[in-house]
Amino acid sequence: MKTTLHFQRYGSGPRVVLAFHGYGQGHGHWRSLVSVLGEQRVSVYAFDLFYHGQSCLSRTDAPLTKQRLGNLLADFLREQQIDSFGLLAFSMGAKFALTAAERFPDKVEQLWLLAPDGLQRQLWYTLATRPPFMRNLLGRTVLRPQRLLGFIDSLRQRRLVDAGLVRFAEWQLDSREKRLRIYRSWVGFRELTFSLKALARLLNQRPTPVTFFLGRHDQVIPHAGLQRFIASLTNARTVLLDTGHAGLIYEVAAYMRRHAEVQW
C-alpha cells in the first residue's frame, strides 16, 4: 500500500485554502462552510486525514512524522503550483494544519482553527499512546471494549467527567470500525506534537493572522485550555460560539452567514 494524501477541491476562486477535517469526518464536511465563503472567491483543497476517506498511510510511514507529512504537502503544493495559502482545520485536523504552518511559514496567509487539537496537553492521550504496553492495551480495546465502556460509565455515575463527554466517547466507540479508526489515528498521529513557545514565535514573526472558533460547551477541546496560547499570539482573535464540539463546523458556517463582513 502506497501512502496517498487524498483531497477534493471545492470552489474556483483565487484565494487558496487547505482544509483538514476532524476525527471521523471526511473532506465533504467542509461543503457548508465553502458555500458561505463563496465558491467564486476561494478554492478549498479539502484533505482526507489518514485512516479516513481515500487517504492511505503505508506501514513504512506509520507513525506519521512531521517531516514525512511536510514532504507530502510540499509535493502537493508543487504539483498544484500553489505559492501561498490559508489553513482551515477542525479538531484533530489542526495537527496537520499546524505542521503545514511550521513547514511553510512564509506561504501561510492566515489560519482558521476550529476547536484545534494539538495545542493542549492531554494526559490521557499521552498515556494511551506513548508507553508500548498502553498502546497494546488500547489495541485490545478494539476487539473487547466492554471494560473500557464500563469504566467510562462509572466515571459518569460518579460525576468525575461531563455527561456530554461520556456520550461523545460512547458514540466514538460503538462499533469495531470506529474503535479501529480511533486506535490507528491516536497511535499513527502521536508524533505530530508542537512546542507552543516555538509555534507562537513562528506565527508572531510576520505576524500571521490566526482566528480561533471555539464552542462554549465543548468538553472535548475546552476553550479555557487554549487561552494561554492564544494570549501569546500577536495577531489572534477568538470567536466563541454557543455550541459543543460536534456541531462546530455548522455553527461557524451560520456565524459567517450572519457576519458577511468576515471573509477569508
N, C-alpha and C positions, 0 to 999 in steps of 0.2 A: 504494500500500500504506500503510495506516494503522498507526501504532505502537500495539501492543497488548501489555500485560504480562499474560499468561495465568496463572491459578492454579487449584489444586484444593484444596478443603477436606477435611481428614481429621479426624474426631472432632467432638464436640459439647459439649465441656467449657467451663468458664468462663474458663480461662487461655488467652489468645490467643498464638499463636506464628507469626511469619513465617519461612518456611524457604526457603533458596536453595541449590540443589544445585551440584555441581561440573561441570567441563567434560565434555561427552559424556554427561551424565546427563539426567534429567527429574524432574518432580515426584514420580513414583512411587517414586523411590529412598528416600523417607522413610518408606514404609509400615512397614518393620520396626521403626523407632525409634518411630513413632507408637503401634504396638501395645503397646510396652513402657511408654511414657509414660502410656498409658491414654486411650482414646477418650472416656471419660466425664469425664476431668479436663482435657483440653486440646482446643483447636480449632486445628489446624495449617493455615495457609494456605500451601501449598507452590507456589512460583512456578516457571515455566519461565524460565530465562535466555533472553535474546535469542539468536537463531540456534539455539535448542534448542526442541523441542516445538512448542507452538502460539503462542509469543510472537513478535511481529514488530516489527522496528525499521525505520522508514522511512528512506529515504536522507537526508531532511532532518534527521533526528535522529542521524545517524551522522557522526563518532564520538559515542557516548553521553557526555554530560556529567553531573556530579553534580547540577547544577541541574535538568536535564531528568528524571533518574531520581527526584530528590526530589519533583518535581511529580507524576510518575506515582504514586508511593507516597502522596502527600498525597491525590490523587483517590481512590485505593483505600481509604484509611482513612476518608475522609468518606463514601464510598458504603456501606461496610460498618459504619459507625458504631462504629469502634474507637477507644477513648481511650488504651489502654495495651496493651503487647505485649512479648513476648520475641523474641529473634532467634536463629535457628539457621542455621548456614551451614557448608558444606564447600568447601574449596579455593577455586576461582575465585568461588564464590558469596559468599565473605566480602567481596568488593569491594562487592557490593550491600548486604549487612548493615551494613557499616561506614559506607556512605553514609547508610543509614537512621539509624544511631546518631548521626551528625553532624547530620543534619537535624532529628531529633526526640529530643533527649537527655532531655527531661522525660517522654517517653512510654515509654521503653525500661526494662523491669523488670530484664532480665538478658540476657546473651549467652552462647551456647554456640558456640564456634568450633572446628571440626574441621579441622586442618591448614590454617589460613587463608592464602590468597594475599593479596597486597597489603600485607603488613607487613614484607617483606624486599626489599632492593634486589637485583634480578636483572639483572645486566649484559646477559646475552644477550637478555632480553626488551626492555630499553630499546633496545639496538642494532637489534633486529629491527623495532621499531615506530615509533621516533621519526624517524630520517632518512628522507625520502621515497624515496631510492634503495634503502634497505634494505627498505622496505615493498614496493617493486616487485619486489625480489629474492625476498622471501618469497612474493609473489603468483605469481611464475613457478614456484615450487616446487610449487604446487598442481597444475600440469599436468605438470611434469617433476621428480619427487622423487629420481631416481636419484643425482644428485650429492650431495644433502644426506644421503641414507641411506648412501652410501659414506663420506662424511666422518664421520658418527656411528659407523659400524662401525670406522673407523680409530682413532677415539678409544678405543673399547672395546679394540681389539687392543693399543694402547699403554698400556692401563690408566690413562688420563687421566680417565675417568669411570666410575662404578659400572656394572657389567653390568646390574643391575636397572633402572637409569635408562635405559639404552640400549634394553632390551626394552620399557619403557614408551613411549619415544619412537617406536620402530618400530611398535608397536601403534597409536599415535595417527596414524600417517602411512600406514597400509597400504591406504587407499582414497581415491579422489578426494573422496568425500563428507566423510570425516574431515578431510582436508587443507584443504578449503574452509571447514569449520566452525572449525578452529583459526585459520586466517588471519583470518576475519571476527571471531572472538572477540578475538584478540590486538589487532587493529587497532581494532575497534569499541569496546573497553573501555579503551583506552590512557589516557583522560582520568580514569579512576577511580583516582586516586592520593591519598595521605594524608601529612600531616605527622604523624609519630609523636609528637612532643612535644605538638602541639596536640590530637591524639586522646587521648593519655594524660591531659592536663589536663582535657579534657571528661568523660572517664569517671570521673575521680577526684573530680569536684565533688560527686557525690551520696553516696558513690561507687557506681557501677553494678557489680554482680557480673558477672565475666567468667570463664567456665570454658573452658580450652583442652584439647581432646582431641587428642593428638599420637601419631604412630606412631614407635616406637623405630627401625624400619628404613626409615622414609620418606626416600627420596632426592629426591623432588620438592619437598617442603616440609620440610627438615630441622629437627628441633626445636631444635637448637643455635642456629640463626639467629634464633629468636624469644625467646630468654631475656632479652635486654636490654630488649625492650619489655614482656615480662611482668613483669619486676622493677620497671618504672616504674609499675605499676598498684597502687593501694591495696587493691583487693578482687578479686584474681585467684587462681585455683588452676589447677594443671596435672595432668591425668591422662595418664600415659604408658603406652601400650598396646603389646603385643608384636606389631606388625603393620607393614606397609608403607603405601603411600598408598591404593591402590585399594580395599582391604578395610576401611578405617577406619570407615565408617558401620556396617557389620555388627558390627565389634568393639565399637563404642560401645554398640550395642543389647545385645550379650552382656554387657558390663560392667554395664549398667543392670539386667539381669535378676539378676545376682549381687549387686547392691547396691540392694536395693529401697528403702533409706532415702534414696537420692538421687532426688529428684523435681524436676520442673520447678516 
